[in-house]
């Protein structure tokens, strides 16, 4: 019941086709009338020997001194509050300055939650924003009611049977944008303020970066998908049984035993290592055994708890108070290792590498380096938060222009390039093969519009050029370059 209330609270703070193996390098489209949204299912088809872990040599993000939309200027640092929260203890706090806005970096695809800002409305969609080979910014819808071609939601009211559009009731996105699960309310009312007896939530899953979707399962009335993955292919669902809130993993239905807490549990915070932190109404983060992992001492933990990209066990939390926002790195025992403060409402969204965060920030019109296309500015933009230089860099374009202008635009994941976008397949998919040969075994079949990662190696064979690529799921292989845009 609290799932929708989670999003409300944060915003209120500011804001199936079977796998085919053809000799050709595209796969025909599924037959018309197969039922539901037409898609190509993306699955690994090797015995395991051909698939390697995703390469760790992705391009690193550098401090964006250039290029910027306007001339670089000295970061604007607002003095921090003299009131120091107790959770900081004796940790040195570094103030974050508002630096120049930056252009969307090349070789980066931002996965964005859309919706209204400063409201309690639902998520309206998941989009990706990136630069194509010409340098132009592209915005592609990954998940929405229209994208998945969902039928009207049947709602029984006092006036009789009514048809309403389905609504996004929750989502989970892997930090690298490879796997997404989106929950849609497809029948009745699935509101966090009370669902109806006929409510039904349908889960859809993508494992190729949000291009191909299949139905993942359905939840009963009063069951809600929590945000974040418990593990690959596994989300957390909460439900109400005789007035007691229960938690389990889906689809395995492994029960999760919440800790006994002196105040009600409010959120579940899954970490990438499979651990779960439980947030109470007074914003403490508890371990599974009920011991306190982190106590913000009267402040509020907002947003997600981000896992260390180096796998060292530390986590990043965003803490909000009346006058300051804090970004704190915690050790695996909950101690504050480093802390940063800003008077701006800043939210850490994803932590792709040490010292660099993508997230969102409040920003005043006077802090931007140039005029805005609209007289109304909601004052909230995606941002690159550079902890190495203690600078927040708003990302202005395309978020000040329709259709994204003045929206929620929360960064929830980052795909890392350089990219090779699948094209020219007649809306089917291109085979990713174990070797640069048309007869080589097929590892995966990447659907039209999937962003493969260009690994920087090409080979020619029999008049065709083959490109060494990695799929969103991490399989490395070779694809015919005639089906790739880069």
C-alpha positions, 0 to 999 in steps of 0.5 A: 500500500505504501508503494505509491506513497514512496514516490509521493513523498520523494516528489513532495520533498521537491519534486514473446517470440521464441528465439530463432537461429537463422543463417542470415543476420536478421530475424523475421518479424513475429506473425501478426495477431500473435497477441499483445505487443509484438516483440522479439524476445532477447535471450542468451542461446549459448551453452555458456562457453561463448558468453563472457561477463560484460567488459569493465573497460567502458569509457570513464567520465571525466570532469566536464570542464568542456564542452559546456553550453556557456563559458566556464565560470567559477562554481557558485558555492552557497555557505553551508548551514551552521547547524550540523546534523549529528549523523555526520559526527566529525566527518569533514563536509565538502560543499558542492558548488553549482558549476556551469551546465554541461552538454549531454556527454557522447557515449552515454545514454541516460535512462529517465523517469518521466512525469510531472514535477512538484506533484504526486502524479504517477510515472508516465514513462521511461525514456532514454536520452543519448547522442546519435553518430551525428551528435544530435540528441535523441529521445526514445520512449522505452516504456509507456502505455502507448509503447506497450500498446496496452488496452484500456483499464476496466474500472468498476465504479458507482456509475458502472463499468468505466474505461481508464488508461493503465498507469505505471505503478512502479519500476525497477531499472538495473544501474547500467540500464540493461534490465528493466521491469515496469509494473502497470495497473491494468485493472481496477485501482492500484493506488497506494491509498487503497486498491480495489478488490478487482485491482490487477498489476501486470509486470513487463520485463526487458533485458535488452535495454528497454526495447523488447518487452515480455509479460513477466507476471501479474500481481494480486490486489493489494500487492505492489512491486517495490523499486529496485532489483533484489537480484538479476531477474528478481524484484521485490513485491509487498502485500497486505495479509490480514493487515500485516505487510509481507514481502517476497521476491518475484518470480521465485516467491522467496519470502523476505522477513522484515526486521522487527522495528520500533517504528513502521517500515516505509521502504525497502532498499535492495543493494546490488550485492543482494543485501536489503536495507529496510527504511523506517518511518523515522528514516533509519536504515536497518539491516535484516536482523533489525540492527541500525545500519544508518541513523540520519538523526532526524533528517530524511533519507530520500531516493535510492541507496546506491552501491559502490561501483568498485564493489568495495561494499560502500553505499551512497545515500542522499539525506535531506534536511530543512536547509541542506541536502547531503550526499554521504558515502557510508562504509559497509558498517554504516560509518560516514566516510565522506559527505558533501552538502548543498542548499539545492535539492539534489538527488543521486540517481546512479553511481557509474564510477567512483567520484561521478554521480548522475542525478538531479538538482534544483537550479535557479534561472539565474544560475544557468548561463543563458536564456530559456526558451519558455518563460516558465521554468520549474527549476529542476534538471538532470545533473552530473555531480562531480565529487572530485571537483565538488561541482554540480553540473546541470544538464540543460539540453534537451530537458528545457525543450518539449516534450521533457521541459519542466518534467520530473526527468529523474535519472535512474540508470546510465548505459555506457558506450560508445554505441552501435545502434541496431538499424535496417532489420525491418523491425526484427533483430540482428544476430550477434555471433561468436565469431565474425563469420556468417556461419558462426554460432549465434549468441543473441539477437539484438532487436531494432533500436538496441544500443550495442556497445562498440568494443572498438574492433572490426574485421572484414570477411567475404565483402562484409564488415563485422563489428565487435560488440557487447549486448546490454546483457553483457554477451560479447560477439560480432555483428554485421556492420550493415545493421549497425549505426555508429 
